[in-house]
Amino acid sequence: MAPRREVLEIGGREVTITNPDKVYFPRPGHTKLDLVRYFLAVADGALVGVRGRPMALKRFVDGAESEPFFQKRAPENRPPWMRVATLTFPSGRTADEIVVDEAAGLAWVANLGCLDLNPHPVRAGDLEHPDELRVDLDPVPGVPWSQIRDVALVVRESLADVGLVGWPKTSGSRGIHVNVRIEPRWTHAQVRRAALALARDVERRAPSIATSKWWKEERHGVFLDYNQNARDRTVASAYSVRPLPDARVSFPLRWDEVRTVEAEDFTLATVPAIYAARGDAGAGIDDAAGTLDALLELSARHEAEGLGDAPWPPNYAKQEGEPPRVQPSRQRRPGSEYATGRGIAGGPPPDVQAARAAAVAEGDRNAGLPQDWVGTRPTPTGRRRSPIPVIEVARAASKAEVQTGFERWAARHPEAAAHLQPADVLTDGMRGRSSLWYRLRVNLVHVPEDLRPPQEPLDPDFDPWASASPGERAAWEAALASRRAGRGRQGA
């Protein structure tokens, strides 16, 4: 018997929903069709965040409890009315990404298993100049929700002082997002630098509860993730459904609601009625485009005071003016002795980018492989002597597996584990070739030195490149060897 399908007519378009009864959220029992009908109920609000923007597809094909995979390239069997935009990446490669312009498009991507919508901060008509600055408030473990709300209100004050209007929303996960509509006059690198200046200003205003520090081992309170504004980064947009057991939603707020809002009030089940009763709190964002001039002036003042650029994400080439690309706990030399970055505007050095583009044009499938490998294999060489004692415990394909690995580690070292605070357990989602993988590290700063366990072999020890072809693996290993040789020449 063929699987059931349901055809919906939406704005004159026909959208086929395959396996409409497939359960996506087991606890409340929400199905794929429930997800589609949810997006149709909030379509006008959801389109404010995604309309005209290329979108990476984050697909949960087996529901919210499964691991997603990222699909940048638009499916070839898309309907003729579904538009695409061609993005060019630092590797020299290009990808046609989906652009959702109407309610039928929301239903179509939901049918692919997209719970949250991940648009770029640019419009398809101008891919080089973002029209949105994104403030992502990311709490370290153990931070209460009330503190996140307090930091959001400080963000509002900081934005107001530079003439900008923020539009808050719950992230649908652990934090709050504040989107800022801007005139599309600045490059991705300039918008990121403006976001960094804002993060530092919020930290200055509220140093006990907010931080702009990139390295997790240095953070406290709520981190303002300025790197969400780096080129090619995406953030879940308004009305996205997040892969949490209660099908929680990223919900737009009015500023007078922020102080008392509770994130769990907004779910796939509750939001349609709330939306129908109160409308969309983010509806006016497109009419509030502002200028980054004052934030970039603040950035220039920071630089004059000695606060230059801050670390970029690990999968970006090291940039001109970037501080050492090394965790503070692993830094062994003065910053001046580390190789300087040559990347430009978030991309690789111009000569590298030109060479990659030429190789891709000639058909080299491996030309765009990562040139920066995230992390190195730890060796059990005993305790590190470093300012911040951090060890790596586990790498795995899922967050649950690294957590289980941590529990085994804690069982082996109960005295050390008893001294840990929530923020000492550092779980990172690392972007692999097509999906996330996870690593878990432990900051032993609160553990007495005589109780600190040494670095041990990882458990589990996941290799994100295990499924790569021999050619892809060889290209990565050659690139890694070249980088290591370059570091050796720099230190000679």
N, C-alpha and C positions, 0 to 999 in steps of 0.2 A: 504494500500500500504506500503510495507516494506521500511524503510529508505534506502537512496542511500548509497552505499559503493563504494570505489575505491581501487583497488589492484595495488600497485606499485612494480615493480621489481627493487631491489637495490642491486647491487653487488652479484647477484645470489640468493638473498633472496626475498621472497614475503612478503610484509607488507600491511595489510588491513587497510585502513583509513575509520573509521566509521563516518557518518554524515560529509562528507568533506566540505559541504557548510555552516556549522554552523559558524555564525559570532563570532569571538573571540575579535576583536577590532572594536567596532561600528563606531567610528569617521572616520577612514580611510576605514572601510569596510573589513578588512582582515579576511579571513576565516581560519578554521582549516587546510584546504589543503594549503593555502598560507603559514601558519606557517611551515608545513612539507616541502614544496618546498624551503622555506628560509633555513632551516637547511641543506638540501641537497646541496644548493648552496655554503654554507660555511663549509661543513662537515670536510674538512681537518684541517681547523683552529679550529673548535669547538672540534674536537677529541684531539687536543694537550692538552686541559684543562681537559678532562674527561677520556681519554683512560686508562683502567686498574684500575679505581678508583671506589669503591662502592659509590652509589649515593642515597640520599634521594629524593623521588619523591614529588615535590610540585605541586599539581594538581589544575588547574583552569578549572574544567570540564564545567562550564558555561561561560567561557570567562574571559577576563582580568578585567572586572568590577565586577566579583563575588569574594567572599571570597574563598581563596584556602584551601585545607587541605593537611596535610603532611602524606605521606605513606612511612614508613621505610621498611616494608616487601614487597618483590617482589610479584606481583600478581601471583597466582597459575596458571593462564591460559596463562602464557608467552610462547613465541615460544621456541622450544628446543635449538635454537642456542643462546639465550640470557643468558649470564652467570651471576652468583651471587657470592657474597662473604659473609661469615658469620661473623657478628660483635657481640661482647659481650659487654654488657652495665653494668654499676656499679650495676644495680638492680639484676644482675645475669641472666637476660634474654638474649636471642640472637635473631638476625634477619638476614635473608638472604636478602641483598640489591642488587639491580640491578647494573651490571657493563656494561657500554657501551664501546664497542671496535671498532665499525664500523658504517658506515653511516646508515645502516638499523636500528641499535639500536637507533640512533637519531630520525629517523622517527617514530619508535615504541613508544618512550616515548612522543614525540610530540602529537601522537594520543591519549595519555592518558590525555592530557591537560597540559603537562609540558611546560610552556613558558620559564622559566629560569632553568638552569641545576645546581644542587647543589651537586657537588662531595666532598668527604672527601679529606683531604690533604695527604692521604696514598694510596699506591697501594695494590691491592688485595693480592699480594704475601707477604706483610709485613705490617700488620695492626697496629703494635706497634711503628713504626718509620716513622714519616712524611717525605716526600721529598719536602715539600713546606711550606715556611713561608709566611703568608699572612698579608699584611699591608692594613688595611681598613680605609680610610680617610672619616670620618663621620662629616659633618659640623653641628653646632648647627643652629637653625632657624635664618635667617637673614644674614648669612655669604655669601658674594658674591662669585660667581664661580671663579673669579680671585684669591681669597685667597686660595681656594682649590688647584688650579694649583701651586701657590707659595709653599705651604706646600709639595706638591708632589716633587718639585725640591729639597727641603731641605732633604726629605727622600732619594733621590738619592745620595746626598752628604754624608749623614750619612752612608748609605750602602757602598759606595765606600771606606770610611775610615776604614771599617772592612773587606774589601776584597770581598764584595758581589755585585752581579749585580741584579738590580730590573727591572721588566718587567711591565710597567704601562698599565692600561686600564681604560676607563671610567667605572663606576659601572653600568651605564644605569639608575641609579636613581639620587641621589643628590651628589655623591662623586666620588672619584677615588680610584682604587685598585692598589697596587703594589705587584706583586707576585715575590717570590724569590725562585729559585730552590736550594735545599740543598741536601747534601749527607744524605741518610737515616740511620743516626747513633745515633740520639738523640730521646728521648721519647717525647710524647706529652707535658708533663709538662715542659721539658727543652726548647722545641721550643716556648712555650708560654712565658717562662721567658726571652728568647732571644728577643721576640717581645716586651715585656715590657721594656727591656733595650733600645731597639731601639726607642720606643715611648718617653721615658724620654730623650733620647739624642736629638731627634728632638725638643722636648719642650725646652730643654736648648738652642738650636741653634736659635729657633724662638719663644720666650716665648709670644710674643704679638699676635701670630696668630695660635699657635698649643698648644694642651693640651694632657696630658696622664691621666687626672682625670676621674675615672670611674663614679662617681655620676653626673648625669646630672645637678644638681643644682650648682655644682662647675665648670662646664665647660665654656669655651669661645672658640671662633674661631673654629678650626678643631680638632676633637677628633681622636686620633690614637687608634683604638679599638683592643688592644692587646688580648682581650679575644676571638677574632675570631680564635685564635690558640688553644683554649682549646679543649680537646678531645670531639669528636662527634659534633663539630660545623662545619657548612658548609657555603660556600659563593658562590654566583652566579658566574659561570665561564665565560670565554671569549665567546662572541657571543650569550650569553643568551639574550632572549627578556624579557624585564621587563613589568610588568602590568601597564603601563602608557598609557594615551589616544593615544599618537602618536606611540606606539609600539617601544619604544626606546631600543637600543641594547647596551650591555656592549662590548665596542670595543677596541681591542688592539692598542696601540700607540707606535711610536718611541719617544725617549726622546726629539728630536728637535721639535716635534709636540705639546708637553705638554703645552708650554707657551701660545699658541694661540688656542688650541683646544676648540671647542664648543660642548657640549654633545648632543645637539639636532640635530646635523648634521647626527647622526647615528641611523637609524631606520630600521625596517623590510623592508621597501620599498627601502631605499637607499644603505644599506650595501652590498647586493650582487654585485652591479656594482663597488662599491669602492674596495671591496675585489678582484674582478676579475682584476682590474686595478693595484693595488699596492701590492697584496699578503698579507700574514699574518705577521704582525709586531712581533708577539710572537713566530714565528716558531723556533727560536734558543734556546728557554728556556731550553730544555732538555740537551743541550750541555754545560750548564753554571752552573752546580751544584757546590755549594761552601760549606764552612765550617762555623759552628757556634762558633768556638773556641773563636774568638775575641769578639763576642757579649756576650758570657757567661762570659768571663773575665770582660767585662764592667759591667755585672750584679753583679758579685762578688764585684767589686769596689763600686757599688751603695749600696750594702748591708753593706759593711764596713763603709760607710758614713751615715748609718742610714735609707737608702731607701730599705726596705725589699720588701716583696710581696705586691701586690695590690689586691683589691677586685675581687673575682670571680663572675660569673653570679649567680643570686639568686637560680637557680635550681640545683646548685652544692652543695654538702656537704661542710661545712666550712672546710678550709684546714689548715694544720699545718703552722704556721707563718703568716696567713692571718690577716689583721687588723680587727677591729670590723665590723661585717656584719650589719651595720646600717647606714642609710642615715645621713649625718652630721646634718641636721636640726632636727633629732629625737634623736640624741645622748644625753643622760642625765647623763652619768657617764664617768669618765676617761677610756681610752681604756684598761688599765690594769685590770679593774673590770669586763670586759666582758669575757664570756666563751671562752677558747682557742679552736681552731679547731683541729680536729684529722684526717681529711681526708687526703688521700695520693694520689698524682699524679692526682688530679681532681676527684677521686672517694671517696667513703665513708671510714670511718675507717675500717681497715682490719677485725676486728671482725664483724662489721655490714655487710660488703660485704660477708663474709663467711656465715653468718646466712641467708642473703637474697638468696644467691646462693643455699643453702641447701633447703630453703623453696620452691623456684621455682622448683628445681629438684623433690620435693615431690608433686608438683601439686598445690601449693598455688598461685592462680591467682593474689592476691593482694600484694604479697611480694615485687614487684618492684614499688609500688606507691611512689610518691615523698615524701621525708622525710623533705623537706624544702618547706613551703608554701610561695608563693610570696605575700608579703604584709599582712596587717591586716586590719580588718574593722575599719575605722575611726569612732570616736564618736564625737558628737558636744559638746565638752567640752570647747569651747572658743579658743582664740588665744594661740598658743604655744609660750613659751618663749624659743627660741633656736637661735643659731647663724644664721641660714638661715630659714626664715619663708616660709614654703612650705605647701600648702593645696592640698588635692585631690578633684577633681571636679566630675569625671565621670569614669565609667567602662562600656564597651560595647563590643559586638561581632565584631563591625566594626569601622574603624577610622572615618567614616563619622558621626556615632552616638555620639562618644565622642566629636567631634568638635561641633555638634549641642548642646550637653549638655553644652559645654563651652560658646557657644553663649548665651544660656539662663542665665548662671551664669553672664556673662558680662552685660546682660541687667538688671539683678537685682542689679549689683554693678558697674554702669557706671563710677563713680569717680575713683574707684580702677583700672578698666580696662583701663582707659585713661593713666595711668602711666606705664603700662606693655610694655616691649620691646619684640621683637620676641622670643628671647632666654628664656624668662620667662615662656613660655607655653611649658610644657614638655609632649610630647606624647610618650608613650612606647608601643611597641608591645610585648605582653607577650605570651609565648608559653604555650598553654593549652594541653589537653589530645591528640588532633589530629589536632588542628588548632590554629591560633593566635587569641587572644583577646587583647583589648586595654584599657589602662588607661590614663587619662589626669590629670596632676597636674599643679599647678600654683605657681611659685616662686614670692613672694610678696616683694622681697628685694628692688625694686624700688618704692614701694608704701609707702607713709608716714604712720607711725604707726597708727595714728588716723583714717586712711581710710582703714586699712586692715580688710577684712571680716573674721569672724571666720570659722572654719571647719564646713561644713554643711553636711547633709545626701547626699550621692552621687546621681546624676541625669544625666544619668541613672545609675542604680546599678545592673550591670550584674554579675551573679554568674556562673563562668566557670565550676562549678561542678554540675550544676542543672540537667544535663542529666546523671550523673553517677548513677550506680546501688547502691542500699542500702549497699551492701557489700563494694564497692569501697569507698563510702562516709564514712562509718563507719571506714574503715582502715585509711583513711586520717585524720579523726577527732581524732582517737586514737594516731596517730603519732604526730599530732599537740599538743595534750594534754601532751604527753610525753616530747616534746621539751620545752613546757612552764614550766613543772615541773622541768626540768633540769635547766632552767634559774633561777627558783626560788631558787633551792638549791645552785646555784653558787653565788647568791647575798646574801644568808643568812649568 
